[in-house]
Amino acid sequence: MSYLFFMHNGSYNYSYLAISLCLLCIAAYTLIAFCAHVATAHGRIKVAWLTIGALITGTGIAMSQLLTYRAMPLSQSNAQDWPLILLIYTAAVLGAATTLVYGQWARHRPLVTAAIALLLGGTFALNHLLGFDKVISPSNIIYSTYPSMILSLILGVAAGYVVLKTTAVLAQPKYAALWQRASGALLLGLVITAVSLCGLETAGPVAASIPGLPSHDLINLSTTELYEATVFSFLLLLFALSAISLDHRVSVQTESLESSDAQHRMTTALNEQRAVRVQNAALTEEIAERQKAESRLLHVAFHDNVTQLHNRSYFMESLAEALKQVQGNKKSRWALLYIDLDNFKSVNDMFGHRIGDLLLLAIARRLQGCAREHDVLARLQGDEFTLLFANPKSIEQVIRMGERILTLIEEPISLAGAMLPMTASIGVCHVNESAAEAAEILRDADTAMYEAKRQGGSRCVLYDSAMHEEAIAALQAKLELKTAVEQEEFELYYQPLVRMEDASVYGMEALIRWNHPVRGLVSPAEFIPLAETTGHICAIGNWVLRQGCKDFKRFREVYAGPLLLSLNVSSQQLDEPVFFSYLTSVLAETGMTPSSLQLELTESVLLKDAARLGRLFREIRALGVKIAFDDFGTGYSSLSYLQRYPIDTLKIDQSFVQNMGKGSANADIVKFVIELAHVTNMEVSAEGIEVPEQALALLERGCSIAQGYLYSRPVPLAAMIAILRFGTKLSKNNVAIRQAIPTLIRATS
C-alpha cells in the first residue's frame, strides 16, 4: 500500500485536529437540526431557513477544513490565498445546501442519491486538491500516483453518501432525541475528518504535480486569526442551534396555541352545533307540540265535546259557504234538516245528565250512519242536531232522508238498564239563494221543526213562508207576555165552588186573565202554554199566589163561614227550590189562614223526583195547606200516587162529567173516582157542570163539591164578593136574587 499514500516523517498538530473534529460535529448536528427544521417550514420561510442553514453550516465545515489543513505536518509560509479560502467556503456551503435539499425529499431514489453522493465526493476531493500547493521540499515527500487521487474521490463519495443518508434519516421527527442526533453528528464528524485526512495525504503531492496550478505555501493564518475564526464559527453554530431551538419552541407553542385555539374553536363549534341541534330539536318538538295543541284547539273549537260531531260554529261556517255556492252557481243545491228530540228533557229529569249525554252520543252515532261523505252533521245545542244535505236531487229525497232519520231515532235505546223510546221532530228547508245570510236559513228550518212539534212531533215538516209569519206572531206574543209579566197586566177571576146538596158557596177557584192592552181579556188557555215554554210561568204563578191571598182578605170581610181558596200551581213552580219559602212568606205577609188555601196540581208533576216531591208535599201539609189533584184520570193516573203522596181532594175532569150521559164507561169512571175518594178519606170535586142533569147524576153518586157554568161562570173580584153576600142556591125562591147579581156587581165595583 506504500505506493498509494504519501508518508511524511513529521507528526500532526492534534490540538487543531481535536478542535476541527469538535467544530465539524457541531456543524453536522446543526446541519441535521436545520434539515429537520426546514422540513416544517413553508414557502419563502422555508427558502430563508434553507439558505441560512447552508451558509452557517457551510461556515462551520469550511473552518473545520482549514483547521485540518493547519494540523498537517508540512512546512508553512505566511502567504494567504483568499480566493482559495473563498473557493473552499463556497464548496462547503454548496455541500451543506445540497444535503439540506436532499433531506426535504419524501422519496430518495437510489440513482439520485448516488448522483448527489458523487457530487459531494467530488467536492471533497476538489477541496483536498485545492487545499495544498507544493510547499515542502522533495526530500521530505514521497509522491503518490494517480490511483491515490482516485481513492480520494472514492472516499469522498462514500463520505457524501453517509452524510446524505444520515442527515435525511435523523431529520425525521421519530429520531428527534438528543442522543440520536448527537450520535449521528459525531459519526459524520469522524467520517468527514477521516476522509479529509486521507484525502489530504494523497492530494497534496498530486496537486504539486498538476500542471497549471499556482505554486505557493499552504494557506496560512496567524494563530490569533485562526482562534478568532474558530470561536466565531463555534458561536455562529451555537447561535444557529439556539435560533432553531427557539423557533422550534415558538413553532411548537404556536402550533399548540393554534391547536388549542383550533380545538377551542372546534369545541365551540361543536358546542354551538350541539346547542343548535338541541335548540332545533327543542324547536322541532315545540313546533310539533304547538301543532298538536293547535290541532286540539281547532278540534275543540269546531267539535262538540259530548258527541264529537261538528259544533254550531263549524256548522254556521259550512252553511254560509253553502249559501255562497248556491248564490254563485245555480246548479249548486243544498238542503237543511233541523232535528230536535221530542222527549229528551224527560229523560234528563228522570235519569240524570250522564244518561242524557250517553243518549245524545247514541243518537249522534245513528245520525252519522245516515250522513253521506259531503254532508255536514252537527250538534247545535242540547238535543238539537242539523244535517246539511249536499246536492239533493229533489225535495222528495230530502224528505225521505228525514223519514229515515225518524225511523232510526225511534228504535229504542238501551241505557241504564232500560229501553228508552225516543222520537224527534224535523224541519226541512232549501238553502235558498234569496237568503241574505246563513242565519235566515237556520231560522226557517227551526220554524219548520217547531211546526212539526206543534203537530204532535215524530214527523218531518217542509218549511213554507206562512210558518215564518206564524213564528213572527209567536215571537211577538212572547215579547208581549214578557212585558205583561214585568208590568203585571193580569187579573184574577173567580169561579165558585159549591156544595151540591144546597148550592151554598164552599170556596172559589182563582183563574187568571191577561188584560192585553189591545186584545182585551185573554184566556189562560192562550198564554199559559206560552208562559210554560218561555219560563214565565213561575213569575205568573207567584203573582197568582200573592194576589189570590190578598183578595181572600176581601172575601173574609163579607163572608164569615168556612171558605176555601183554590189556586193552580205549575210543575215548574214546584221545581223551584225557593217555592216553599215563598209560600210561607206570602201566608205571613197576607195573613192568610193556611187551612183556607188549597193548591191544585196536575198529575204531570208526579213524573218528577218522587222523593223530593213527597218531602215537599208533607211540608206543605204540615203548614195546614190542602193539596188537590186537578184533572184526575186524564194524565198519568196511578193508584200508587194516592198512597205515596198526602192528597186532600180529587177533582174529576170535566171531560168525564160532560160525557156521562153518552156512555156507561164515563159514568162508571166517575162513580169509581168518587168511591175511591171516599175509601181514602178524600174530598171529591167535579168541574164543568153545565146542566142540572149532570149535577143530579153526580149528587146521586156521592159527589159533594162542584163548579161549573150551572152555578156561575168565572167572575171578577167584585162579582165574587156579591156571590158571597147573596149566595148561589138553585131554587125558585132565589131566582130574583140571581137576576139582581149584575146590579149588585156594578154597585160593589
C-alpha positions in Angstrom: 0.0 0.0 0.0 3.0 2.2 0.2 2.6 3.2 -3.4 -0.8 4.7 -2.6 0.0 7.0 0.3 2.4 9.7 0.9 4.2 9.2 4.2 5.9 12.0 6.0 8.4 12.0 8.7 6.7 14.7 10.7 3.6 14.5 13.1 0.1 16.1 13.2 -1.0 19.0 15.4 -3.5 17.1 17.4 -4.9 20.2 19.1 -6.0 21.6 15.7 -7.4 18.2 14.8 -9.4 18.0 18.0 -10.8 21.5 17.5 -11.6 20.7 13.9 -13.4 17.5 14.9 -15.4 19.2 17.6 -16.3 22.0 15.2 -17.3 19.6 12.5 -19.5 17.5 14.9 -21.3 20.7 15.9 -21.7 21.7 12.3 -23.1 18.2 11.5 -25.6 18.5 14.4 -26.5 21.9 13.2 -27.0 20.6 9.7 -29.3 17.8 11.0 -31.3 20.4 13.0 -31.6 22.7 10.1 -32.7 19.8 7.9 -35.4 18.9 10.4 -36.5 22.5 10.9 -36.6 23.4 7.2 -39.0 20.4 6.7 -41.6 22.1 8.9 -41.4 25.5 7.1 -43.3 26.5 4.0 -42.9 28.9 1.2 -40.4 31.8 1.5 -39.7 31.0 5.1 -38.6 27.5 4.0 -36.2 29.0 1.4 -34.9 31.5 4.0 -34.2 28.8 6.6 -32.6 26.6 4.0 -30.3 29.5 2.8 -29.3 30.4 6.4 -28.7 26.8 7.3 -26.5 26.3 4.2 -24.4 29.4 5.0 -24.0 28.7 8.7 -23.2 25.0 8.5 -21.1 25.7 5.4 -19.1 28.1 7.5 -18.5 25.5 10.2 -17.5 22.8 7.7 -15.1 25.2 5.9 -13.5 26.3 9.2 -13.0 22.7 10.2 -11.3 22.1 6.8 -8.9 25.0 7.5 -8.1 23.6 10.9 -7.4 20.2 9.4 -5.1 21.8 6.9 -3.3 23.6 9.8 -2.9 20.4 11.6 -0.9 18.9 8.7 2.9 18.5 9.4 4.0 20.5 6.4 6.3 23.5 6.1 4.2 26.6 6.2 4.7 30.2 5.0 3.0 33.4 5.8 1.3 33.8 2.4 -2.5 33.9 2.4 -4.6 32.9 -0.7 -8.1 34.4 -0.1 -9.5 33.3 -3.4 -8.7 29.7 -2.4 -10.3 30.3 1.0 -13.4 31.6 -0.7 -13.4 28.6 -3.0 -13.2 26.2 -0.1 -16.0 28.1 1.7 -18.2 28.0 -1.4 -17.7 24.3 -1.8 -18.7 23.7 1.9 -21.8 25.9 1.6 -22.9 24.1 -1.6 -22.4 20.8 0.0 -24.4 21.8 3.0 -27.2 23.2 0.8 -27.3 20.0 -1.3 -27.6 18.0 1.9 -30.4 20.2 3.2 -32.3 20.0 -0.1 -31.8 16.2 -0.2 -33.3 15.9 3.3 -36.6 17.5 2.2 -37.4 14.9 -0.4 -40.1 12.5 0.6 -38.6 9.7 -1.6 -34.9 9.1 -2.1 -34.3 7.2 -5.3 -31.0 5.2 -5.4 -29.7 6.8 -8.7 -30.5 10.3 -7.4 -28.8 9.5 -4.1 -25.7 8.2 -5.9 -25.5 11.2 -8.2 -25.7 13.6 -5.2 -23.1 11.5 -3.3 -20.8 11.6 -6.3 -21.2 15.4 -6.4 -20.4 15.7 -2.7 -17.4 13.3 -3.1 -16.1 15.4 -6.0 -16.5 18.5 -3.8 -14.5 16.8 -1.0 -11.7 15.7 -3.5 -11.6 19.1 -5.1 -11.2 20.7 -1.6 -8.4 18.4 -0.9 -6.8 19.0 -4.3 -7.1 22.8 -3.9 -6.1 22.8 -0.3 -2.4 22.3 -1.0 0.3 23.6 -3.2 3.7 22.3 -3.3 5.0 23.6 0.0 7.6 21.1 1.0 11.0 20.1 -0.4 11.3 16.9 -2.5 13.4 15.3 0.2 10.5 15.2 2.5 7.9 13.9 0.0 7.2 10.6 -1.5 4.9 11.3 -4.5 1.8 9.3 -4.8 0.4 8.2 -8.1 -2.9 8.9 -9.8 -4.6 5.9 -8.3 -4.2 7.7 -5.0 -6.2 10.6 -6.3 -9.0 8.2 -7.5 -9.0 6.7 -4.0 -9.5 10.1 -2.5 -12.5 10.6 -4.8 -14.0 7.2 -3.8 -13.6 8.1 -0.1 -15.3 11.4 -0.7 -18.2 9.8 -2.5 -18.6 7.3 0.4 -18.4 10.1 2.9 -21.0 12.1 0.9 -23.4 9.1 0.8 -23.1 8.7 4.6 -23.7 12.4 5.1 -26.8 12.4 2.9 -28.4 9.3 4.4 -27.5 10.1 8.0 -28.8 13.6 7.7 -32.0 12.6 5.9 -32.8 9.9 8.5 -32.0 11.8 11.6 -34.0 14.8 10.4 -37.2 12.8 10.7 -39.4 13.5 13.8 -39.1 10.0 15.1 -35.3 10.4 15.5 -35.5 13.8 17.3 -34.0 12.6 20.5 -30.8 14.4 21.6 -28.7 11.3 21.9 -29.8 10.1 18.5 -28.9 13.3 16.6 -25.7 13.8 18.7 -24.5 10.3 17.9 -25.2 10.9 14.2 -23.4 14.2 14.3 -20.3 12.5 15.9 -20.4 9.8 13.3 -20.5 12.4 10.5 -17.7 14.4 12.1 -15.4 11.4 12.4 -16.2 10.2 8.8 -15.6 13.7 7.3 -12.4 14.2 9.3 -11.1 10.7 8.4 -11.9 11.3 4.7 -10.3 14.8 4.9 -7.1 13.4 6.4 -6.9 10.6 3.9 -7.6 12.9 1.0 -5.0 15.4 2.2 -2.5 12.7 2.5 -2.9 11.8 -1.2 -4.0 15.1 -2.7 -1.1 17.2 -1.6 1.7 15.6 -3.6 -0.7 15.1 -6.5 -1.6 18.7 -6.5 2.1 19.6 -6.7 2.4 17.6 -9.9 -0.6 19.0 -11.7 0.5 21.4 -14.4 -1.0 24.9 -14.3 -1.7 25.2 -10.5 0.0 28.1 -8.7 2.9 27.2 -6.6 3.0 28.8 -3.1 2.8 27.9 0.5 -0.2 26.3 2.4 -2.9 28.7 3.3 -1.6 30.3 6.4 -3.5 32.2 9.1 -1.9 33.6 12.3 -2.8 31.9 15.5 -5.0 34.8 16.6 -6.9 34.9 13.3 -7.4 31.2 13.4 -8.6 31.4 17.0 -11.0 34.2 16.2 -12.3 32.4 13.2 -12.8 29.2 15.1 -14.6 30.9 18.0 -16.7 32.8 15.5 -17.7 29.6 13.8 -18.5 27.9 17.2 -20.6 30.9 18.2 -22.3 31.0 14.9 -23.2 27.4 15.1 -24.4 27.7 18.7 -26.4 30.8 17.7 -28.0 28.8 14.9 -28.8 26.0 17.2 -30.3 28.4 19.7 -32.3 30.1 16.9 -33.5 26.7 15.7 -34.5 25.6 19.2 -36.2 29.0 19.9 -38.0 28.9 16.6 -39.0 25.3 17.2 -40.3 26.1 20.7 -42.1 29.1 19.3 -43.5 27.0 16.5 -44.5 24.3 19.0 -46.1 26.8 21.2 -47.7 28.5 18.2 -48.9 25.1 17.0 -50.0 24.3 20.5 -51.9 27.6 20.7 -53.2 27.1 17.2 -54.1 23.6 18.2 -55.7 24.8 21.4 -57.4 27.6 19.6 -58.5 25.2 16.8 -59.6 22.7 19.4 -61.3 25.5 21.3 -62.9 26.7 18.0 -63.8 23.1 17.2 -65.2 22.6 20.7 -67.0 25.9 20.5 -68.3 25.0 17.0 -69.3 21.5 18.3 -70.9 23.0 21.3 -72.7 25.6 19.1 -73.7 22.8 16.7 -74.8 20.7 19.6 -76.6 23.7 21.1 -78.1 24.4 17.6 -79.1 20.8 17.3 -80.6 20.8 20.8 -82.3 24.1 20.0 -83.5 22.7 16.7 -84.7 19.5 18.4 -86.4 21.6 21.1 -87.8 23.9 18.5 -89.0 21.0 16.4 -90.6 19.4 19.5 -92.1 22.7 20.4 -93.4 23.2 16.9 -94.8 19.6 17.0 -96.4 20.2 20.4 -97.7 23.6 19.2 -99.1 21.9 16.1 -100.7 19.2 18.3 -102.1 21.9 20.6 -103.4 23.9 17.7 -104.9 20.8 16.3 -106.5 20.0 19.6 -107.7 23.6 19.9 -109.0 23.5 16.4 -110.8 20.3 17.2 -112.2 21.7 20.4 -113.2 24.9 18.6 -115.2 23.2 15.9 -116.4 20.0 17.6 -119.0 19.2 20.3 -117.4 17.7 23.4 -120.2 15.2 24.1 -120.9 13.7 20.6 -117.7 14.7 18.8 -119.8 16.0 16.0 -119.2 19.4 14.5 -120.5 22.2 16.7 -122.6 25.3 15.9 -119.6 27.4 14.9 -118.4 25.0 12.3 -121.9 24.3 11.0 -122.7 28.0 10.6 -119.5 28.5 8.6 -120.4 25.5 6.4 -123.9 26.8 5.9 -122.6 30.2 4.9 -120.3 28.6 2.4 -123.2 26.5 1.0 -125.2 29.7 0.6 -122.3 31.3 -1.3 -122.1 28.3 -3.6 -125.9 28.5 -4.3 -125.7 32.2 -5.0 -122.7 31.8 -7.3 -123.8 28.7 -9.1 -127.4 27.9 -9.9 -126.6 24.2 -10.3 -125.4 24.0 -6.7 -128.1 22.7 -4.3 -128.2 22.3 -0.6 -131.0 21.5 1.9 -131.1 21.7 5.7 -132.7 19.3 8.1 -133.2 20.6 11.7 -133.6 17.7 14.1 -134.9 18.1 17.7 -135.6 15.2 20.1 -139.2 15.3 21.4 -138.9 14.0 24.9 -135.3 14.4 25.8 -135.9 16.7 28.8 -137.9 13.9 30.5 -135.0 11.5 30.1 -132.7 14.1 31.7 -135.1 14.7 34.5 -135.7 11.0 35.3 -132.2 9.6 34.7 -129.8 12.5 35.1 -127.5 14.3 32.7 -124.9 11.5 32.4 -127.5 9.2 30.9 -128.7 12.1 28.8 -125.2 12.6 27.4 -125.0 8.9 26.6 -128.3 9.1 24.8 -127.1 12.1 22.8 -124.0 10.1 21.8 -126.1 7.1 20.7 -128.3 9.4 18.6 -125.2 11.1 17.1 -123.8 7.7 16.0 -127.1 6.8 14.3 -127.2 10.2 12.5 -123.6 9.6 11.4 -124.8 6.4 9.8 -127.2 8.4 7.7 -124.9 11.2 6.7 -123.1 10.9 3.3 -119.5 11.9 2.5 -120.1 15.6 1.6 -123.0 16.2 4.1 -122.3 18.2 7.2 -123.7 16.8 10.5 -123.5 18.9 13.7 -125.0 19.2 17.1 -126.2 22.8 17.6 -127.1 22.7 21.3 -128.9 20.5 23.8 -130.9 17.9 21.9 -130.8 19.8 18.6 -128.9 18.4 15.6 -128.6 19.7 12.0 -127.7 17.9 8.7 -126.6 20.0 5.7 -127.7 17.8 2.8 -125.4 18.2 -0.2 -126.7 18.2 -3.8 -130.2 16.7 -3.3 -131.8 15.5 -6.5 -135.2 16.6 -5.3 -137.0 17.7 -2.2 -138.6 14.2 -2.0 -135.1 12.8 -1.5 -134.6 15.2 1.4 -137.9 14.2 2.9 -137.0 10.5 2.6 -133.8 11.2 4.4 -135.8 12.9 7.2 -138.1 9.9 7.5 -135.1 7.6 7.6 -133.7 9.6 10.4 -137.0 9.4 12.3 -137.1 5.7 11.9 -133.6 5.3 13.3 -134.2 7.6 16.2 -137.5 5.7 17.1 -135.6 2.4 17.6 -135.4 2.0 21.5 -132.0 2.7 23.0 -130.8 0.5 25.9 -129.4 2.7 28.7 -129.3 2.5 32.5 -130.9 -0.9 32.3 -134.0 0.4 30.5 -135.1 0.7 26.9 -135.6 4.3 26.2 -138.1 5.1 23.3 -137.3 8.4 21.5 -139.0 10.4 18.9 -137.9 13.5 17.0 -139.3 16.5 15.1 -137.6 17.5 11.9 -137.8 20.8 10.0 -136.7 20.9 6.3 -135.8 23.8 4.1 -133.9 24.6 1.0 -130.7 26.7 1.1 -132.4 29.5 -0.9 -130.2 31.9 -2.9 -132.6 34.7 -1.9 -131.5 34.4 1.8 -129.3 37.3 3.0 -127.3 35.2 5.4 -127.0 31.7 6.8 -128.9 32.6 10.0 -132.1 33.1 7.9 -131.9 29.5 6.5 -131.3 28.1 10.0 -134.3 30.1 11.3 -136.6 28.8 8.6 -135.6 25.2 9.3 -136.1 25.8 13.0 -139.5 27.2 12.3 -140.5 24.1 10.3 -139.2 21.9 13.2 -141.4 23.8 15.7 -144.4 23.3 13.4 -143.6 19.6 13.4 -143.7 19.7 17.2 -146.9 21.6 17.2 -148.4 18.9 15.0 -147.6 16.3 17.6 -143.9 15.5 16.9 -142.4 12.4 15.4 -142.7 13.9 11.9 -140.8 15.8 9.2 -142.3 19.1 8.0 -141.2 21.2 5.0 -140.9 24.9 5.6 -143.2 27.4 3.8 -143.4 31.2 4.2 -146.7 31.0 6.3 -144.8 29.3 9.0 -142.5 32.3 9.3 -145.4 34.6 9.7 -146.8 32.4 12.5 -143.3 32.3 14.1 -143.2 36.1 14.0 -146.6 36.2 15.7 -145.4 33.7 18.3 -142.3 35.8 18.9 -144.5 38.9 19.2 -146.6 37.1 21.8 -143.5 36.1 23.8 -142.4 39.7 23.9 -145.8 40.9 24.9 -146.0 38.3 27.6 -142.7 39.3 28.9 -143.9 42.9 29.1 -147.1 41.7 30.8 -145.1 39.9 33.5 -142.9 42.9 34.1 -145.9 45.3 34.3 -148.3 42.7 36.0 -151.0 43.1 33.3 -153.1 40.3 34.9 -156.3 40.0 36.7 -157.8 37.1 38.8 -161.3 35.8 38.0 -163.0 33.5 40.5 -165.4 30.6 39.9 -167.4 29.5 43.0 -167.0 26.0 44.5 -170.5 25.0 45.8 -171.9 22.3 48.0 -174.1 20.2 45.7 -176.7 19.4 48.3 -177.7 23.1 48.9 -175.7 25.0 46.3 -174.1 27.1 49.0 -170.6 28.6 48.5 -167.8 26.3 49.7 -165.0 28.3 48.2 -163.6 29.6 44.9 -161.0 28.8 42.3 -158.8 31.6 41.2 -158.4 31.8 37.3 -156.0 34.2 35.8 -156.8 36.5 32.8 -154.4 38.7 30.8 -155.6 42.3 30.4 -154.0 42.8 27.0 -153.8 46.5 26.1 -155.1 45.8 22.6 -156.8 42.4 22.6 -158.6 42.9 26.0 -159.0 39.9 28.3 -157.0 36.9 27.0 -157.9 33.4 28.2 -155.3 31.4 30.1 -155.6 28.6 27.5 -153.9 31.0 25.0 -150.9 32.3 27.1 -150.3 29.7 29.8 -148.7 27.2 27.4 -146.5 30.1 26.0 -145.6 31.0 29.6 -144.5 27.5 30.3 -142.3 27.3 27.2 -140.7 30.7 27.9 -140.2 30.2 31.6 -142.5 33.0 32.7 -144.9 30.5 34.3 -143.1 30.7 37.7 -143.4 34.5 37.8 -147.0 34.3 36.8 -147.8 31.6 39.3 -146.1 33.5 42.1 -148.2 36.6 41.2 -151.4 34.5 41.3 -150.5 33.1 44.8 -149.8 36.5 46.2 -152.8 38.3 44.6 -155.2 35.5 45.5 -154.2 35.6 49.2 -154.6 39.4 49.1 -158.1 39.1 47.5 -159.1 36.4 50.1 -158.9 39.1 52.8 -161.7 40.9 50.9 -163.8 37.7 50.8 -163.4 37.3 54.5 -164.8 40.8 55.0 -168.2 39.7 53.6 -168.3 36.0 54.3 -167.7 34.7 57.8 -168.4 31.0 57.2 -165.9 28.3 56.2 -164.3 29.3 52.9 -161.6 27.7 50.7 -159.4 29.5 48.1 -158.1 27.1 45.4 -155.1 28.1 43.3 -153.4 26.3 40.4 -149.6 25.6 40.8 -147.5 24.5 37.8 -144.9 21.8 38.0 -142.2 24.4 37.2 -143.1 26.3 40.3 -142.6 23.1 42.4 -139.2 22.7 40.8 -138.1 26.0 42.2 -136.0 25.4 45.4 -137.5 28.6 46.9 -141.2 27.6 46.4 -141.8 26.5 49.9 -140.1 29.5 51.5 -142.1 31.8 49.1 -145.3 30.1 50.1 -144.7 30.7 53.8 -143.7 34.3 53.3 -146.9 35.0 51.3 -149.0 33.4 54.0 -147.3 35.5 56.7 -147.4 38.7 54.6 -151.1 38.5 53.7 -152.3 36.9 57.0 -153.9 34.0 55.0 -155.0 31.1 57.1 -153.2 28.1 55.7 -156.2 25.8 56.1 -158.2 28.1 53.9 -155.7 27.6 51.0 -155.8 24.7 48.5 -153.1 24.1 45.8 -154.3 22.4 42.7 -151.7 20.3 40.9 -151.9 18.3 37.7 -150.8 14.7 37.6 -147.8 15.6 35.4 -145.9 16.8 38.4 -145.8 13.2 39.6 -143.3 12.4 36.9 -140.7 14.5 38.9 -138.4 13.2 41.6 -140.8 11.2 43.8 -138.7 11.5 47.0 -138.3 15.3 46.7 -142.0 15.8 45.9 -143.0 13.6 48.8 -141.0 15.8 51.2 -142.4 19.0 49.7 -146.0 17.8 49.9 -145.5 16.8 53.5 -144.0 20.2 54.4 -147.0 21.9 52.7 -149.5 19.8 54.5 -147.6 20.5 57.8 -148.4 24.2 57.3 -152.1 23.3 57.0 -152.4 24.0 53.3 -154.5 21.5 51.3 -153.4 19.7 48.1 -155.8 18.8 45.3 -155.2 16.7 42.2 -156.8 18.5 39.2 -158.0 16.7 36.1 -157.7 13.4 37.8 -157.9 10.5 35.3 -156.7 12.4 32.3 -152.9 12.1 32.8 -150.6 9.5 34.2 -153.0 8.3 36.8 -151.9 5.7 39.2 -153.5 4.4 42.4 -150.0 4.3 43.9 -149.9 8.1 43.9 -152.8 8.2 46.3 -150.8 6.1 48.8 -147.4 7.8 48.2 -148.5 11.4 48.4 -150.6 13.3 51.0 -153.7 14.4 48.9 -156.8 16.0 50.2 -159.1 16.3 47.2 -159.6 14.6 43.8 -161.1 16.8 41.1 -163.0 14.9 38.3 -162.1 16.3 34.9 -164.9 18.0 33.0 -164.5 15.6 30.1 -165.9 12.8 32.2 -168.6 14.9 33.6 -169.9 16.2 30.3 -169.9 12.7 28.7 -171.6 10.8 31.5 -174.8 10.5 29.5 -173.1 9.4 26.3 -171.9 6.0 27.5 -171.7 3.9 30.5 -167.9 3.9 30.6 -167.6 7.6 31.6 -170.4 7.2 34.2 -168.6 4.2 35.6 -165.3 6.1 35.7 -166.9 9.0 37.6 -168.5 6.6 40.0 -165.2 4.8 40.6 -163.3 8.0 41.3 -166.0 9.1 43.8 -165.9 5.8 45.6 -162.1 5.8 45.6 -162.1 9.2 47.2 -164.5 8.1 49.9 -162.4 5.0 50.6 -159.2 7.1 51.0 -160.9 9.7 53.1 -160.6 12.4 50.4 -162.9 15.1 49.3 -164.1 14.7 45.7 -164.9 17.6 43.4 -166.3 17.8 39.9 -165.8 20.6 37.4 -167.5 21.6 34.2 -171.1 21.1 35.4 -173.4 23.0 33.0 -176.8 21.4 33.3 -179.0 20.2 36.2 -178.9 16.6 35.0 -175.1 16.5 35.4 -175.5 17.9 38.9 -178.2 15.4 39.9 -176.1 12.5 38.5 -173.0 13.5 40.4 -175.1 14.1 43.6 -176.6 10.6 43.3 -173.1 9.1 43.0 -171.9 10.9 46.1 -170.0 13.9 44.8 -170.2 16.7 47.3 -168.4 19.7 45.7 -168.9 21.1 42.2 -168.2 24.0 40.0 -169.3 25.0 36.6 -171.5 27.3 34.5 -174.6 25.8 36.1 -173.6 27.7 39.3 -171.5 30.6 37.9 -169.1 31.5 35.3 -165.7 32.8 36.4 -166.3 36.4 37.6 -164.1 39.3 38.7 -163.4 40.1 42.3 -166.4 42.4 42.8 -168.8 39.8 41.4 -167.4 37.1 43.6 -167.9 39.3 46.6 -171.6 39.7 45.6 -172.0 36.0 45.2 -170.6 35.5 48.7 -173.1 38.0 50.0 -176.2 36.7 48.3 -175.4 33.0 47.6 -176.0 30.8 44.5 -178.7 28.4 45.6 -180.6 26.8 42.7 -184.3 27.3 43.9 -187.2 29.2 42.8 -187.0 31.4 45.8 -183.6 32.9 44.9 -184.2 33.4 41.1 -184.9 37.1 41.7 -181.6 37.3 43.7 -179.7 35.8 40.9 -181.2 38.2 38.5 -180.1 41.0 40.7 -176.5 39.9 40.8 -175.4 42.1 37.8 -176.8 45.2 39.5 -175.0 44.2 42.8 -171.8 43.7 40.9 -171.9 47.2 39.4 -172.8 48.6 42.9 -169.8 46.9 44.6 -167.5 47.9 41.8 
